[in-house]
């Protein structure tokens, strides 16, 4: 299970990022598509780490929201 952040990108697509997996980013035309795409990106990212015998970073759920 991974924390995913989804937000609107500049090009009208939604961007999805996984903070615990640096560089694991995807996008989609809708939030739903972005979520489907990031699930696949997470799977491929973790498989690549395992193939290279690199430990998979642990997940953490430290979430703070600041209203400005």
CHARMM-style PDB file with segment names, atoms N, HN, CA, C and O in Angstrom:
ATOM      1  N   UNK     1       0.858  -1.168   0.000  1.00  0.00      PROA
ATOM      2  CA  UNK     1       0.000   0.000   0.000  1.00  0.00      PROA
ATOM      3  C   UNK     1       0.903   1.230   0.000  1.00  0.00      PROA
ATOM      4  O   UNK     1       1.850   1.311   0.782  1.00  0.00      PROA
ATOM      5  N   UNK     2       0.611   2.176  -0.870  1.00  0.00      PROA
ATOM      6  HN  UNK     2      -0.158   2.110  -1.505  1.00  0.00      PROA
ATOM      7  CA  UNK     2       1.419   3.391  -1.010  1.00  0.00      PROA
ATOM      8  C   UNK     2       0.535   4.620  -0.989  1.00  0.00      PROA
ATOM      9  O   UNK     2      -0.590   4.604  -1.490  1.00  0.00      PROA
ATOM     10  N   UNK     3       1.056   5.682  -0.406  1.00  0.00      PROA
ATOM     11  HN  UNK     3       1.970   5.695   0.001  1.00  0.00      PROA
ATOM     12  CA  UNK     3       0.379   6.975  -0.434  1.00  0.00      PROA
ATOM     13  C   UNK     3       0.587   7.576  -1.819  1.00  0.00      PROA
ATOM     14  O   UNK     3       1.703   7.591  -2.338  1.00  0.00      PROA
ATOM     15  N   UNK     4      -0.491   8.069  -2.409  1.00  0.00      PROA
ATOM     16  HN  UNK     4      -1.398   8.057  -1.987  1.00  0.00      PROA
ATOM     17  CA  UNK     4      -0.439   8.684  -3.734  1.00  0.00      PROA
ATOM     18  C   UNK     4      -1.027  10.087  -3.630  1.00  0.00      PROA
ATOM     19  O   UNK     4      -2.076  10.287  -3.017  1.00  0.00      PROA
ATOM     20  N   UNK     5      -0.354  11.036  -4.224  1.00  0.00      PROA
ATOM     21  HN  UNK     5       0.498  10.873  -4.722  1.00  0.00      PROA
ATOM     22  CA  UNK     5      -0.844  12.415  -4.283  1.00  0.00      PROA
ATOM     23  C   UNK     5      -1.241  12.690  -5.729  1.00  0.00      PROA
ATOM     24  O   UNK     5      -0.447  12.491  -6.649  1.00  0.00      PROA
ATOM     25  N   UNK     6      -2.470  13.148  -5.920  1.00  0.00      PROA
ATOM     26  HN  UNK     6      -3.114  13.309  -5.173  1.00  0.00      PROA
ATOM     27  CA  UNK     6      -2.960  13.467  -7.268  1.00  0.00      PROA
ATOM     28  C   UNK     6      -3.349  14.942  -7.293  1.00  0.00      PROA
ATOM     29  O   UNK     6      -4.056  15.430  -6.412  1.00  0.00      PROA
ATOM     30  N   UNK     7      -2.874  15.636  -8.318  1.00  0.00      PROA
ATOM     31  HN  UNK     7      -2.299  15.240  -9.034  1.00  0.00      PROA
ATOM     32  CA  UNK     7      -3.185  17.059  -8.453  1.00  0.00      PROA
ATOM     33  C   UNK     7      -3.255  17.430  -9.929  1.00  0.00      PROA
ATOM     34  O   UNK     7      -2.669  16.747 -10.769  1.00  0.00      PROA
ATOM     35  N   UNK     8      -3.972  18.516 -10.254  1.00  0.00      PROA
ATOM     36  HN  UNK     8      -4.448  19.071  -9.572  1.00  0.00      PROA
ATOM     37  CA  UNK     8      -4.074  18.924 -11.655  1.00  0.00      PROA
ATOM     38  C   UNK     8      -2.738  19.468 -12.163  1.00  0.00      PROA
ATOM     39  O   UNK     8      -2.100  20.290 -11.505  1.00  0.00      PROA
ATOM     40  N   UNK     9      -2.331  19.004 -13.328  1.00  0.00      PROA
ATOM     41  HN  UNK     9      -2.849  18.337 -13.862  1.00  0.00      PROA
ATOM     42  CA  UNK     9      -1.107  19.494 -13.953  1.00  0.00      PROA
ATOM     43  C   UNK     9      -1.405  20.687 -14.835  1.00  0.00      PROA
ATOM     44  O   UNK     9      -2.564  21.047 -15.040  1.00  0.00      PROA
ATOM     45  N   UNK    10      -0.357  21.296 -15.356  1.00  0.00      PROA
ATOM     46  HN  UNK    10       0.584  21.004 -15.190  1.00  0.00      PROA
ATOM     47  CA  UNK    10      -0.498  22.494 -16.177  1.00  0.00      PROA
ATOM     48  C   UNK    10      -1.126  22.205 -17.538  1.00  0.00      PROA
ATOM     49  O   UNK    10      -1.699  23.103 -18.155  1.00  0.00      PROA
ATOM     50  N   UNK    11      -1.023  20.965 -18.011  1.00  0.00      PROA
ATOM     51  HN  UNK    11      -0.557  20.236 -17.510  1.00  0.00      PROA
ATOM     52  CA  UNK    11      -1.502  20.625 -19.354  1.00  0.00      PROA
ATOM     53  C   UNK    11      -2.928  20.075 -19.366  1.00  0.00      PROA
ATOM     54  O   UNK    11      -3.375  19.561 -20.392  1.00  0.00      PROA
ATOM     55  N   UNK    12      -3.650  20.172 -18.248  1.00  0.00      PROA
ATOM     56  HN  UNK    12      -3.288  20.590 -17.415  1.00  0.00      PROA
ATOM     57  CA  UNK    12      -5.011  19.666 -18.173  1.00  0.00      PROA
ATOM     58  C   UNK    12      -5.109  18.215 -17.728  1.00  0.00      PROA
ATOM     59  O   UNK    12      -6.208  17.713 -17.491  1.00  0.00      PROA
ATOM     60  N   UNK    13      -3.971  17.536 -17.614  1.00  0.00      PROA
ATOM     61  HN  UNK    13      -3.079  17.944 -17.807  1.00  0.00      PROA
ATOM     62  CA  UNK    13      -3.942  16.169 -17.108  1.00  0.00      PROA
ATOM     63  C   UNK    13      -3.806  16.203 -15.590  1.00  0.00      PROA
ATOM     64  O   UNK    13      -3.442  17.228 -15.014  1.00  0.00      PROA
ATOM     65  N   UNK    14      -4.103  15.071 -14.945  1.00  0.00      PROA
ATOM     66  HN  UNK    14      -4.399  14.238 -15.413  1.00  0.00      PROA
ATOM     67  CA  UNK    14      -3.872  14.938 -13.522  1.00  0.00      PROA
ATOM     68  C   UNK    14      -2.541  14.225 -13.315  1.00  0.00      PROA
ATOM     69  O   UNK    14      -2.251  13.234 -13.985  1.00  0.00      PROA
ATOM     70  N   UNK    15      -1.743  14.726 -12.397  1.00  0.00      PROA
ATOM     71  HN  UNK    15      -1.978  15.531 -11.853  1.00  0.00      PROA
ATOM     72  CA  UNK    15      -0.436  14.163 -12.079  1.00  0.00      PROA
ATOM     73  C   UNK    15      -0.579  13.329 -10.810  1.00  0.00      PROA
ATOM     74  O   UNK    15      -1.253  13.741  -9.866  1.00  0.00      PROA
ATOM     75  N   UNK    16       0.049  12.168 -10.785  1.00  0.00      PROA
ATOM     76  HN  UNK    16       0.596  11.832 -11.551  1.00  0.00      PROA
ATOM     77  CA  UNK    16       0.048  11.296  -9.613  1.00  0.00      PROA
ATOM     78  C   UNK    16       1.496  11.026  -9.213  1.00  0.00      PROA
ATOM     79  O   UNK    16       2.316  10.643 -10.047  1.00  0.00      PROA
ATOM     80  N   UNK    17       1.800  11.225  -7.943  1.00  0.00      PROA
ATOM     81  HN  UNK    17       1.133  11.536  -7.265  1.00  0.00      PROA
ATOM     82  CA  UNK    17       3.148  10.996  -7.417  1.00  0.00      PROA
ATOM     83  C   UNK    17       3.083  10.098  -6.190  1.00  0.00      PROA
ATOM     84  O   UNK    17       2.086  10.074  -5.470  1.00  0.00      PROA
ATOM     85  N   UNK    18       4.169   9.359  -5.967  1.00  0.00      PROA
ATOM     86  HN  UNK    18       4.980   9.379  -6.553  1.00  0.00      PROA
ATOM     87  CA  UNK    18       4.296   8.502  -4.792  1.00  0.00      PROA
ATOM     88  C   UNK    18       5.487   9.015  -3.991  1.00  0.00      PROA
ATOM     89  O   UNK    18       6.631   8.734  -4.350  1.00  0.00      PROA
ATOM     90  N   UNK    19       5.245   9.763  -2.913  1.00  0.00      PROA
ATOM     91  HN  UNK    19       4.316   9.992  -2.622  1.00  0.00      PROA
ATOM     92  CA  UNK    19       6.345  10.368  -2.156  1.00  0.00      PROA
ATOM     93  C   UNK    19       7.381   9.369  -1.631  1.00  0.00      PROA
ATOM     94  O   UNK    19       8.563   9.701  -1.545  1.00  0.00      PROA
ATOM     95  N   UNK    20       6.957   8.159  -1.281  1.00  0.00      PROA
ATOM     96  HN  UNK    20       5.996   7.890  -1.351  1.00  0.00      PROA
ATOM     97  CA  UNK    20       7.906   7.190  -0.728  1.00  0.00      PROA
ATOM     98  C   UNK    20       8.740   6.493  -1.798  1.00  0.00      PROA
ATOM     99  O   UNK    20       9.665   5.748  -1.473  1.00  0.00      PROA
ATOM    100  N   UNK    21       8.424   6.728  -3.064  1.00  0.00      PROA
ATOM    101  HN  UNK    21       7.673   7.333  -3.327  1.00  0.00      PROA
ATOM    102  CA  UNK    21       9.203   6.175  -4.175  1.00  0.00      PROA
ATOM    103  C   UNK    21       9.670   7.340  -5.056  1.00  0.00      PROA
ATOM    104  O   UNK    21       8.995   7.691  -6.023  1.00  0.00      PROA
ATOM    105  N   UNK    22      10.800   7.929  -4.731  1.00  0.00      PROA
ATOM    106  HN  UNK    22      11.348   7.644  -3.945  1.00  0.00      PROA
ATOM    107  CA  UNK    22      11.266   9.116  -5.461  1.00  0.00      PROA
ATOM    108  C   UNK    22      11.305   8.905  -6.972  1.00  0.00      PROA
ATOM    109  O   UNK    22      11.886   7.934  -7.458  1.00  0.00      PROA
ATOM    110  N   UNK    23      10.684   9.820  -7.705  1.00  0.00      PROA
ATOM    111  HN  UNK    23      10.212  10.608  -7.311  1.00  0.00      PROA
ATOM    112  CA  UNK    23      10.664   9.741  -9.156  1.00  0.00      PROA
ATOM    113  C   UNK    23       9.535   8.906  -9.720  1.00  0.00      PROA
ATOM    114  O   UNK    23       9.390   8.810 -10.938  1.00  0.00      PROA
ATOM    115  N   UNK    24       8.728   8.297  -8.856  1.00  0.00      PROA
ATOM    116  HN  UNK    24       8.846   8.375  -7.866  1.00  0.00      PROA
ATOM    117  CA  UNK    24       7.595   7.495  -9.324  1.00  0.00      PROA
ATOM    118  C   UNK    24       6.412   8.432  -9.556  1.00  0.00      PROA
ATOM    119  O   UNK    24       5.683   8.785  -8.629  1.00  0.00      PROA
ATOM    120  N   UNK    25       6.242   8.822 -10.817  1.00  0.00      PROA
ATOM    121  HN  UNK    25       6.834   8.535 -11.570  1.00  0.00      PROA
ATOM    122  CA  UNK    25       5.241   9.815 -11.207  1.00  0.00      PROA
ATOM    123  C   UNK    25       4.532   9.318 -12.463  1.00  0.00      PROA
ATOM    124  O   UNK    25       5.149   8.703 -13.333  1.00  0.00      PROA
ATOM    125  N   UNK    26       3.239   9.587 -12.550  1.00  0.00      PROA
ATOM    126  HN  UNK    26       2.737  10.087 -11.843  1.00  0.00      PROA
ATOM    127  CA  UNK    26       2.481   9.263 -13.748  1.00  0.00      PROA
ATOM    128  C   UNK    26       1.407  10.332 -13.932  1.00  0.00      PROA
ATOM    129  O   UNK    26       1.346  11.296 -13.168  1.00  0.00      PROA
ATOM    130  N   UNK    27       0.579  10.164 -14.925  1.00  0.00      PROA
ATOM    131  HN  UNK    27       0.628   9.381 -15.545  1.00  0.00      PROA
ATOM    132  CA  UNK    27      -0.494  11.132 -15.160  1.00  0.00      PROA
ATOM    133  C   UNK    27      -1.646  10.452 -15.879  1.00  0.00      PROA
ATOM    134  O   UNK    27      -1.532   9.309 -16.321  1.00  0.00      PROA
ATOM    135  N   UNK    28      -2.757  11.168 -15.991  1.00  0.00      PROA
ATOM    136  HN  UNK    28      -2.850  12.096 -15.632  1.00  0.00      PROA
ATOM    137  CA  UNK    28      -3.912  10.657 -16.703  1.00  0.00      PROA
ATOM    138  C   UNK    28      -4.859  11.795 -17.032  1.00  0.00      PROA
ATOM    139  O   UNK    28      -4.773  12.875 -16.447  1.00  0.00      PROA
ATOM    140  N   UNK    29      -5.767  11.551 -17.973  1.00  0.00      PROA
ATOM    141  HN  UNK    29      -5.837  10.675 -18.449  1.00  0.00      PROA
ATOM    142  CA  UNK    29      -6.729  12.577 -18.372  1.00  0.00      PROA
ATOM    143  C   UNK    29      -7.752  12.848 -17.278  1.00  0.00      PROA
ATOM    144  O   UNK    29      -8.355  13.921 -17.245  1.00  0.00      PROA
ATOM    145  N   UNK    30      -7.954  11.877 -16.377  1.00  0.00      PROA
ATOM    146  HN  UNK    30      -7.464  11.005 -16.404  1.00  0.00      PROA
ATOM    147  CA  UNK    30      -8.858  12.031 -15.243  1.00  0.00      PROA
ATOM    148  C   UNK    30      -8.139  11.527 -13.996  1.00  0.00      PROA
ATOM    149  O   UNK    30      -7.080  10.905 -14.089  1.00  0.00      PROA
ATOM    150  N   UNK    31      -8.721  11.800 -12.827  1.00  0.00      PROA
ATOM    151  HN  UNK    31      -9.581  12.305 -12.751  1.00  0.00      PROA
ATOM    152  CA  UNK    31      -8.133  11.283 -11.590  1.00  0.00      PROA
ATOM    153  C   UNK    31      -8.115   9.761 -11.616  1.00  0.00      PROA
ATOM    154  O   UNK    31      -7.145   9.136 -11.187  1.00  0.00      PROA
ATOM    155  N   UNK    32      -9.181   9.179 -12.116  1.00  0.00      PROA
ATOM    156  HN  UNK    32      -9.968   9.687 -12.464  1.00  0.00      PROA
ATOM    157  CA  UNK    32      -9.276   7.725 -12.176  1.00  0.00      PROA
ATOM    158  C   UNK    32      -8.189   7.128 -13.068  1.00  0.00      PROA
ATOM    159  O   UNK    32      -7.565   6.127 -12.715  1.00  0.00      PROA
ATOM    160  N   UNK    33      -7.969   7.752 -14.226  1.00  0.00      PROA
ATOM    161  HN  UNK    33      -8.475   8.565 -14.512  1.00  0.00      PROA
ATOM    162  CA  UNK    33      -6.925   7.266 -15.132  1.00  0.00      PROA
ATOM    163  C   UNK    33      -5.542   7.450 -14.516  1.00  0.00      PROA
ATOM    164  O   UNK    33      -4.681   6.580 -14.648  1.00  0.00      PROA
ATOM    165  N   UNK    34      -5.329   8.571 -13.847  1.00  0.00      PROA
ATOM    166  HN  UNK    34      -6.028   9.278 -13.739  1.00  0.00      PROA
ATOM    167  CA  UNK    34      -4.046   8.805 -13.178  1.00  0.00      PROA
ATOM    168  C   UNK    34      -3.800   7.740 -12.118  1.00  0.00      PROA
ATOM    169  O   UNK    34      -2.670   7.279 -11.960  1.00  0.00      PROA
ATOM    170  N   UNK    35      -4.839   7.343 -11.391  1.00  0.00      PROA
ATOM    171  HN  UNK    35      -5.757   7.717 -11.520  1.00  0.00      PROA
ATOM    172  CA  UNK    35      -4.702   6.312 -10.363  1.00  0.00      PROA
ATOM    173  C   UNK    35      -4.377   4.949 -10.981  1.00  0.00      PROA
ATOM    174  O   UNK    35      -3.533   4.219 -10.464  1.00  0.00      PROA
ATOM    175  N   UNK    36      -5.035   4.613 -12.068  1.00  0.00      PROA
ATOM    176  HN  UNK    36      -5.721   5.206 -12.488  1.00  0.00      PROA
ATOM    177  CA  UNK    36      -4.725   3.360 -12.771  1.00  0.00      PROA
ATOM    178  C   UNK    36      -3.274   3.369 -13.238  1.00  0.00      PROA
ATOM    179  O   UNK    36      -2.556   2.382 -13.078  1.00  0.00      PROA
ATOM    180  N   UNK    37      -2.849   4.490 -13.817  1.00  0.00      PROA
ATOM    181  HN  UNK    37      -3.432   5.292 -13.947  1.00  0.00      PROA
ATOM    182  CA  UNK    37      -1.484   4.594 -14.347  1.00  0.00      PROA
ATOM    183  C   UNK    37      -0.428   4.557 -13.249  1.00  0.00      PROA
ATOM    184  O   UNK    37       0.635   3.965 -13.437  1.00  0.00      PROA
ATOM    185  N   UNK    38      -0.706   5.184 -12.102  1.00  0.00      PROA
ATOM    186  HN  UNK    38      -1.569   5.665 -11.950  1.00  0.00      PROA
ATOM    187  CA  UNK    38       0.301   5.197 -11.030  1.00  0.00      PROA
ATOM    188  C   UNK    38       0.406   3.811 -10.398  1.00  0.00      PROA
ATOM    189  O   UNK    38       1.483   3.424  -9.944  1.00  0.00      PROA
ATOM    190  N   UNK    39      -0.684   3.065 -10.361  1.00  0.00      PROA
ATOM    191  HN  UNK    39      -1.559   3.380 -10.729  1.00  0.00      PROA
ATOM    192  CA  UNK    39      -0.596   1.684  -9.851  1.00  0.00      PROA
ATOM    193  C   UNK    39       0.393   0.871 -10.688  1.00  0.00      PROA
ATOM    194  O   UNK    39       1.214   0.133 -10.144  1.00  0.00      PROA
ATOM    195  N   UNK    40       0.312   1.010 -12.002  1.00  0.00      PROA
ATOM    196  HN  UNK    40      -0.355   1.610 -12.444  1.00  0.00      PROA
ATOM    197  CA  UNK    40       1.245   0.301 -12.881  1.00  0.00      PROA
ATOM    198  C   UNK    40       2.673   0.830 -12.688  1.00  0.00      PROA
ATOM    199  O   UNK    40       3.626   0.051 -12.682  1.00  0.00      PROA
ATOM    200  N   UNK    41       2.819   2.140 -12.533  1.00  0.00      PROA
ATOM    201  HN  UNK    41       2.044   2.772 -12.539  1.00  0.00      PROA
ATOM    202  CA  UNK    41       4.148   2.729 -12.320  1.00  0.00      PROA
ATOM    203  C   UNK    41       4.760   2.208 -11.019  1.00  0.00      PROA
ATOM    204  O   UNK    41       5.956   1.922 -10.973  1.00  0.00      PROA
ATOM    205  N   UNK    42       3.957   2.080  -9.966  1.00  0.00      PROA
ATOM    206  HN  UNK    42       2.985   2.311 -10.003  1.00  0.00      PROA
ATOM    207  CA  UNK    42       4.448   1.549  -8.692  1.00  0.00      PROA
ATOM    208  C   UNK    42       4.925   0.113  -8.879  1.00  0.00      PROA
ATOM    209  O   UNK    42       6.002  -0.257  -8.411  1.00  0.00      PROA
ATOM    210  N   UNK    43       4.122  -0.690  -9.563  1.00  0.00      PROA
ATOM    211  HN  UNK    43       3.247  -0.390  -9.944  1.00  0.00      PROA
ATOM    212  CA  UNK    43       4.484  -2.086  -9.788  1.00  0.00      PROA
ATOM    213  C   UNK    43       5.819  -2.205 -10.536  1.00  0.00      PROA
ATOM    214  O   UNK    43       6.685  -2.990 -10.151  1.00  0.00      PROA
ATOM    215  N   UNK    44       5.972  -1.427 -11.597  1.00  0.00      PROA
ATOM    216  HN  UNK    44       5.268  -0.789 -11.910  1.00  0.00      PROA
ATOM    217  CA  UNK    44       7.198  -1.465 -12.405  1.00  0.00      PROA
ATOM    218  C   UNK    44       8.391  -0.922 -11.606  1.00  0.00      PROA
ATOM    219  O   UNK    44       9.486  -1.479 -11.673  1.00  0.00      PROA
ATOM    220  N   UNK    45       8.182   0.150 -10.863  1.00  0.00      PROA
ATOM    221  HN  UNK    45       7.292   0.603 -10.809  1.00  0.00      PROA
ATOM    222  CA  UNK    45       9.242   0.761 -10.052  1.00  0.00      PROA
ATOM    223  C   UNK    45       9.792  -0.249  -9.046  1.00  0.00      PROA
ATOM    224  O   UNK    45      11.003  -0.437  -8.935  1.00  0.00      PROA
ATOM    225  N   UNK    46       8.871  -0.900  -8.309  1.00  0.00      PROA
ATOM    226  HN  UNK    46       7.887  -0.747  -8.400  1.00  0.00      PROA
ATOM    227  CA  UNK    46       9.295  -1.863  -7.294  1.00  0.00      PROA
ATOM    228  C   UNK    46       9.966  -3.071  -7.932  1.00  0.00      PROA
ATOM    229  O   UNK    46      10.961  -3.572  -7.407  1.00  0.00      PROA
ATOM    230  N   UNK    47       9.442  -3.545  -9.051  1.00  0.00      PROA
ATOM    231  HN  UNK    47       8.634  -3.138  -9.477  1.00  0.00      PROA
ATOM    232  CA  UNK    47      10.054  -4.679  -9.753  1.00  0.00      PROA
ATOM    233  C   UNK    47      11.472  -4.342 -10.201  1.00  0.00      PROA
ATOM    234  O   UNK    47      12.363  -5.188 -10.118  1.00  0.00      PROA
ATOM    235  N   UNK    48      11.692  -3.116 -10.673  1.00  0.00      PROA
ATOM    236  HN  UNK    48      10.969  -2.428 -10.740  1.00  0.00      PROA
ATOM    237  CA  UNK    48      13.030  -2.703 -11.113  1.00  0.00      PROA
ATOM    238  C   UNK    48      13.998  -2.670  -9.934  1.00  0.00      PROA
ATOM    239  O   UNK    48      15.146  -3.096 -10.058  1.00  0.00      PROA
ATOM    240  N   UNK    49      13.535  -2.164  -8.791  1.00  0.00      PROA
ATOM    241  HN  UNK    49      12.602  -1.817  -8.690  1.00  0.00      PROA
ATOM    242  CA  UNK    49      14.396  -2.160  -7.599  1.00  0.00      PROA
ATOM    243  C   UNK    49      14.770  -3.589  -7.208  1.00  0.00      PROA
ATOM    244  O   UNK    49      15.933  -3.880  -6.928  1.00  0.00      PROA
ATOM    245  N   UNK    50      13.786  -4.463  -7.191  1.00  0.00      PROA
ATOM    246  HN  UNK    50      12.842  -4.226  -7.418  1.00  0.00      PROA
ATOM    247  CA  UNK    50      14.038  -5.855  -6.806  1.00  0.00      PROA
ATOM    248  C   UNK    50      14.964  -6.544  -7.799  1.00  0.00      PROA
ATOM    249  O   UNK    50      15.831  -7.318  -7.394  1.00  0.00      PROA
ATOM    250  N   UNK    51      14.796  -6.277  -9.092  1.00  0.00      PROA
ATOM    251  HN  UNK    51      14.092  -5.648  -9.421  1.00  0.00      PROA
ATOM    252  CA  UNK    51      15.677  -6.857 -10.108  1.00  0.00      PROA
ATOM    253  C   UNK    51      17.126  -6.437  -9.911  1.00  0.00      PROA
ATOM    254  O   UNK    51      18.050  -7.194 -10.205  1.00  0.00      PROA
ATOM    255  N   UNK    52      17.312  -5.215  -9.408  1.00  0.00      PROA
ATOM    256  HN  UNK    52      16.561  -4.599  -9.169  1.00  0.00      PROA
ATOM    257  CA  UNK    52      18.663  -4.687  -9.179  1.00  0.00      PROA
ATOM    258  C   UNK    52      19.149  -4.924  -7.753  1.00  0.00      PROA
ATOM    259  O   UNK    52      20.173  -4.375  -7.343  1.00  0.00      PROA
ATOM    260  N   UNK    53      18.415  -5.742  -6.996  1.00  0.00      PROA
ATOM    261  HN  UNK    53      17.584  -6.188  -7.329  1.00  0.00      PROA
ATOM    262  CA  UNK    53      18.763  -6.045  -5.599  1.00  0.00      PROA
ATOM    263  C   UNK    53      18.901  -4.795  -4.750  1.00  0.00      PROA
ATOM    264  O   UNK    53      19.786  -4.706  -3.898  1.00  0.00      PROA
ATOM    265  N   UNK    54      18.023  -3.829  -4.985  1.00  0.00      PROA
ATOM    266  HN  UNK    54      17.304  -3.901  -5.677  1.00  0.00      PROA
ATOM    267  CA  UNK    54      17.980  -2.598  -4.202  1.00  0.00      PROA
ATOM    268  C   UNK    54      16.765  -2.692  -3.286  1.00  0.00      PROA
ATOM    269  O   UNK    54      15.680  -3.079  -3.720  1.00  0.00      PROA
ATOM    270  N   UNK    55      16.954  -2.338  -2.025  1.00  0.00      PROA
ATOM    271  HN  UNK    55      17.835  -2.024  -1.673  1.00  0.00      PROA
ATOM    272  CA  UNK    55      15.832  -2.444  -1.094  1.00  0.00      PROA
ATOM    273  C   UNK    55      14.733  -1.450  -1.454  1.00  0.00      PROA
ATOM    274  O   UNK    55      15.001  -0.324  -1.874  1.00  0.00      PROA
ATOM    275  N   UNK    56      13.503  -1.889  -1.282  1.00  0.00      PROA
ATOM    276  HN  UNK    56      13.285  -2.803  -0.941  1.00  0.00      PROA
ATOM    277  CA  UNK    56      12.329  -1.072  -1.578  1.00  0.00      PROA
ATOM    278  C   UNK    56      12.069  -0.165  -0.380  1.00  0.00      PROA
ATOM    279  O   UNK    56      11.943  -0.654   0.743  1.00  0.00      PROA
ATOM    280  N   UNK    57      11.986   1.154  -0.598  1.00  0.00      PROA
ATOM    281  HN  UNK    57      12.088   1.552  -1.510  1.00  0.00      PROA
ATOM    282  CA  UNK    57      11.726   2.065   0.520  1.00  0.00      PROA
ATOM    283  C   UNK    57      10.410   1.725   1.215  1.00  0.00      PROA
ATOM    284  O   UNK    57       9.421   1.372   0.574  1.00  0.00      PROA
ATOM    285  N   UNK    58      10.424   1.839   2.531  1.00  0.00      PROA
ATOM    286  HN  UNK    58      11.228   2.126   3.053  1.00  0.00      PROA
ATOM    287  CA  UNK    58       9.198   1.609   3.293  1.00  0.00      PROA
ATOM    288  C   UNK    58       8.240   2.771   3.095  1.00  0.00      PROA
ATOM    289  O   UNK    58       8.652   3.902   2.835  1.00  0.00      PROA
ATOM    290  N   UNK    59       6.965   2.472   3.220  1.00  0.00      PROA
ATOM    291  HN  UNK    59       6.630   1.554   3.431  1.00  0.00      PROA
ATOM    292  CA  UNK    59       5.931   3.505   3.131  1.00  0.00      PROA
ATOM    293  C   UNK    59       5.825   4.209   4.471  1.00  0.00      PROA
ATOM    294  O   UNK    59       6.082   3.623   5.522  1.00  0.00      PROA
ATOM    295  N   UNK    60       5.450   5.452   4.414  1.00  0.00      PROA
ATOM    296  HN  UNK    60       5.241   5.928   3.560  1.00  0.00      PROA
ATOM    297  CA  UNK    60       5.176   6.242   5.615  1.00  0.00      PROA
ATOM    298  C   UNK    60       3.997   7.140   5.300  1.00  0.00      PROA
ATOM    299  O   UNK    60       3.826   7.577   4.162  1.00  0.00      PROA
ATOM    300  N   UNK    61       3.192   7.411   6.298  1.00  0.00      PROA
ATOM    301  HN  UNK    61       3.331   7.056   7.222  1.00  0.00      PROA
ATOM    302  CA  UNK    61       1.985   8.182   6.078  1.00  0.00      PROA
ATOM    303  C   UNK    61       1.974   9.464   6.901  1.00  0.00      PROA
ATOM    304  O   UNK    61       0.956   9.795   7.508  1.00  0.00      PROA
ATOM    305  N   UNK    62       3.068  10.177   6.931  1.00  0.00      PROA
ATOM    306  HN  UNK    62       3.895   9.908   6.438  1.00  0.00      PROA
ATOM    307  CA  UNK    62       3.107  11.461   7.616  1.00  0.00      PROA
ATOM    308  C   UNK    62       2.513  12.507   6.688  1.00  0.00      PROA
ATOM    309  O   UNK    62       3.171  12.951   5.747  1.00  0.00      PROA
ATOM    310  N   UNK    63       1.286  12.897   6.945  1.00  0.00      PROA
ATOM    311  HN  UNK    63       0.752  12.536   7.709  1.00  0.00      PROA
ATOM    312  CA  UNK    63       0.612  13.850   6.084  1.00  0.00      PROA
ATOM    313  C   UNK    63       0.255  15.089   6.891  1.00  0.00      PROA
ATOM    314  O   UNK    63      -0.372  15.002   7.947  1.00  0.00      PROA
ATOM    315  N   UNK    64       0.658  16.226   6.384  1.00  0.00      PROA
ATOM    316  HN  UNK    64       1.167  16.297   5.526  1.00  0.00      PROA
ATOM    317  CA  UNK    64       0.330  17.511   6.995  1.00  0.00      PROA
ATOM    318  C   UNK    64      -0.329  18.377   5.935  1.00  0.00      PROA
ATOM    319  O   UNK    64       0.084  18.363   4.775  1.00  0.00      PROA
ATOM    320  N   UNK    65      -1.331  19.115   6.317  1.00  0.00      PROA
ATOM    321  HN  UNK    65      -1.666  19.126   7.259  1.00  0.00      PROA
ATOM    322  CA  UNK    65      -1.996  20.024   5.397  1.00  0.00      PROA
ATOM    323  C   UNK    65      -1.869  21.420   5.978  1.00  0.00      PROA
ATOM    324  O   UNK    65      -2.222  21.650   7.134  1.00  0.00      PROA
ATOM    325  N   UNK    66      -1.371  22.342   5.191  1.00  0.00      PROA
ATOM    326  HN  UNK    66      -1.084  22.155   4.251  1.00  0.00      PROA
ATOM    327  CA  UNK    66      -1.241  23.732   5.619  1.00  0.00      PROA
ATOM    328  C   UNK    66      -2.173  24.603   4.780  1.00  0.00      PROA
ATOM    329  O   UNK    66      -2.129  24.568   3.550  1.00  0.00      PROA
ATOM    330  N   UNK    67      -2.990  25.360   5.435  1.00  0.00      PROA
ATOM    331  HN  UNK    67      -3.026  25.388   6.434  1.00  0.00      PROA
ATOM    332  CA  UNK    67      -3.898  26.266   4.721  1.00  0.00      PROA
ATOM    333  C   UNK    67      -3.275  27.648   4.764  1.00  0.00      PROA
ATOM    334  O   UNK    67      -2.975  28.173   5.836  1.00  0.00      PROA
ATOM    335  N   UNK    68      -3.083  28.229   3.597  1.00  0.00      PROA
ATOM    336  HN  UNK    68      -3.327  27.803   2.726  1.00  0.00      PROA
ATOM    337  CA  UNK    68      -2.447  29.544   3.507  1.00  0.00      PROA
ATOM    338  C   UNK    68      -3.431  30.532   2.928  1.00  0.00      PROA
ATOM    339  OT1 UNK    68      -3.101  31.707   2.764  1.00  0.00      PROA
TER     340      UNK     68
END
